[in-house]
Amino acid sequence: MKTRGKVQRIKWNYSNFVKIPSEFKPYLWEYEKTAPLEILILRVLTYGNFEELKKIYSLYPEETYKIAFKYPEIKRGVKFWIKKWRNS
């Protein structure tokens, strides 16, 4: 399969490793005890439920906001709640 042009990849802003909370372990199957912060937040925003979104936002509010609006695959409803929590 050929591709044309350059493939644009999104660079990580938060590559530091953090301890994985136990409720987020199923989303980070390839990591044991620590994972990059950006991957942790991105997986929770992609696969998590409402309570998990609240938890990750309470742990990392600024990072969660930036990541939610950085990646286009994050759903509109998730972005809505992140923006609402930030403005309140």
Secondary structure by P-SEA (a helix, b strand, c coil): cccccbbbbbbbcccbbbbbccccccccccccccccaaaaaaaaaacccaaaaaaaaaacaaaaaaaaaacccccaaaaaaaaaaaac
